[in-house]
Amino acid sequence: MKNFAHASFPPETIVLMTAAMDNALAKLPHLVASAHVNSIAETILRSANEGERDPAALERMAFLELMIAPRD
């Protein structure tokens, strides 16, 4: 996971990020690569760090980035 050592979030934002992550994971197939889970988490963290607070938007941004990410 990328370095988010300097990111700091109030408890309310952590609740929103958790909801976005839980909703995103619930929509993934049962067997999914950990790289996909990490990508979703990184996007949610980065987007929240940039000021996004809508859980649906955080989830949507994570999936969009996952779709356009280059494949190895």
C-alpha positions as a Python dict, from the first residue, in 0.01 Angstrom:
ca = {
    (1, 'M'): (0, 0, 0),
    (2, 'K'): (123, 346, -79),
    (3, 'N'): (248, 568, 199),
    (4, 'F'): (-27, 751, 383),
    (5, 'A'): (185, 815, 692),
    (6, 'H'): (100, 1186, 697),
    (7, 'A'): (-274, 1143, 644),
    (8, 'S'): (-492, 1214, 942),
    (9, 'F'): (-869, 1170, 959),
    (10, 'P'): (-1126, 1255, 1224),
    (11, 'P'): (-1346, 970, 1350),
    (12, 'E'): (-1643, 1081, 1135),
    (13, 'T'): (-1434, 1051, 818),
    (14, 'I'): (-1305, 708, 920),
    (15, 'V'): (-1668, 594, 955),
    (16, 'L'): (-1741, 721, 601),
    (17, 'M'): (-1430, 556, 458),
    (18, 'T'): (-1515, 229, 631),
    (19, 'A'): (-1866, 237, 486),
    (20, 'A'): (-1726, 300, 137),
    (21, 'M'): (-1476, 16, 173),
    (22, 'D'): (-1735, -227, 312),
    (23, 'N'): (-1979, -146, 31),
    (24, 'A'): (-1708, -182, -234),
    (25, 'L'): (-1588, -516, -98),
    (26, 'A'): (-1945, -647, -84),
    (27, 'K'): (-1976, -587, -460),
    (28, 'L'): (-1657, -772, -553),
    (29, 'P'): (-1658, -1139, -654),
    (30, 'H'): (-1594, -1382, -369),
    (31, 'L'): (-1240, -1458, -484),
    (32, 'V'): (-1059, -1135, -562),
    (33, 'A'): (-691, -1049, -579),
    (34, 'S'): (-550, -867, -280),
    (35, 'A'): (-406, -612, -524),
    (36, 'H'): (-761, -512, -615),
    (37, 'V'): (-855, -471, -249),
    (38, 'N'): (-541, -262, -191),
    (39, 'S'): (-621, -47, -494),
    (40, 'I'): (-971, 24, -365),
    (41, 'A'): (-837, 108, -18),
    (42, 'E'): (-570, 340, -160),
    (43, 'T'): (-820, 526, -374),
    (44, 'I'): (-1057, 572, -81),
    (45, 'L'): (-774, 698, 140),
    (46, 'R'): (-641, 933, -126),
    (47, 'S'): (-985, 1067, -216),
    (48, 'A'): (-1077, 1125, 148),
    (49, 'N'): (-741, 1293, 204),
    (50, 'E'): (-830, 1527, -86),
    (51, 'G'): (-1157, 1617, 85),
    (52, 'E'): (-1422, 1379, -51),
    (53, 'R'): (-1670, 1282, 221),
    (54, 'D'): (-1953, 1109, 34),
    (55, 'P'): (-1922, 732, 85),
    (56, 'A'): (-2095, 660, -248),
    (57, 'A'): (-1852, 891, -429),
    (58, 'L'): (-1554, 731, -253),
    (59, 'E'): (-1673, 387, -359),
    (60, 'R'): (-1745, 499, -716),
    (61, 'M'): (-1402, 662, -751),
    (62, 'A'): (-1234, 347, -622),
    (63, 'F'): (-1410, 129, -879),
    (64, 'L'): (-1340, 373, -1162),
    (65, 'E'): (-971, 379, -1078),
    (66, 'L'): (-967, 0, -1049),
    (67, 'M'): (-1120, -25, -1398),
    (68, 'I'): (-862, 204, -1560),
    (69, 'A'): (-555, 83, -1371),
    (70, 'P'): (-295, -84, -1591),
    (71, 'R'): (-281, -461, -1559),
    (72, 'D'): (47, -641, -1497),
}
